[in-house]
């Protein structure tokens, strides 16, 4: 997802400048070939440019990059890491990294990397990457959703701007949706995550659940956890999806979905992360769009969004750990962090990146790099069973969204939520993490 205004030659110049400014020649990197794996194909140009720049500073250094889909990436890492057949360096979400750390497959950071983490990242990031007094890996990018909205469609429908509440969002979607003469939906008013694979379906459902006042789990003073959605918020979040699909018919699992639909101009609104801007720049640069914060549940309530980290880690099975840690520091310095965003669309996680030029060229990035001061964030729980908890819910959400027996039946909606919540608590009990005090 390369930005048109930022080409490979500029990327190489920036990466090389970053290395000359921030990294001395590393004897550990001489004649070393490191392997890096990523689940984001759009990061491959960044890795390659940074690797070539680092090789100019460290003759003999080579980098090989392997990329696949995010789900395949996670599966390959889970299989390869225990056997020592994985990469030297890899990026992955904390939903998987915590399991690798607990299995002893990701080493704690050496002092220099630990110092970089504490000096260059926000306290929330430092906390997320620290366990029992030790830090693991470095934050690479943020996966923080906002509301993408199509300005041309809003103008056509006579809508004043982005919705401020979820109620307004549904009302706006009714005015944005389009059908053909046979009643078939040709443009959705909003594109919710109605299907897919793995825990991501639950993650997107949380974009509604959290503003409604719930969460999948909550931590108690004892340090134990329990489910937190067998309540009014959980029922309302599920009902919102059911209403969108079955009652108001502003979304449909059979139409083009997600980022592809928004980029193509086939949906009016979408909750998604910064990389979609890069995709728009690449595929449909004339699209008239803007971004806004995810709405409040009701007027006067705070706006909330997920602050999710994707980290960069060194494998505990790597034979080149010292070189891998050194290259990881190079990859995450301020200049290369800026390059990461400009070449991929994802927002780098460092706190000291100068975003002035990027926001000047592409104003929509301001919603990601300079959010309102009163924005509230919720973080991913860094817990071993978290992926399984979300996956179990995700296995059941798509069918519930289209289940006609849930339409107009709040009792059954409540029973459905209660059943899922009991399963969540069971997984916490199995992990020895359950408690309500």
Secondary structure, 3 states (H helix, E strand, C coil): CCCCCCCHHHHHHHHHHHHHHHCCCCHHHCCCEEEEEECCHHHHHHHHHHHHHHHHHCCCCEEEEEECCHHHHHHHHHHHHHHCCCCCEEEEEHHHHHHHHHCCCECCCCHHHHHHHHHHCCHHHHHHCEECCEECCEEEEEECCEEEEEHHHHHHHCCCCCCCEHHHHHHHHHHHCEECCCCCEEEECCECCCCCCCCHHHHHHHHHHCCCCCEEEEECCCCCEEEECCCHHHHHHHHHHHHHHHHCCCCCCCCCCHHHHHHHCCECEEEECCHHHHHHHHHCCCCCEEEECCCECCCCCCCEEEEEEEEEEEECCCCCHHHHHHHHHHHCCHHHHHHHHHHHCCEECCCCCCCHHHHHHCHHHHHHHCCCCCCEEEECCCCCCHHHHHHHHHHHHHHHHHCHHHCCCHHHHHHHHHHHHHHHHHHHHHCCCECCC
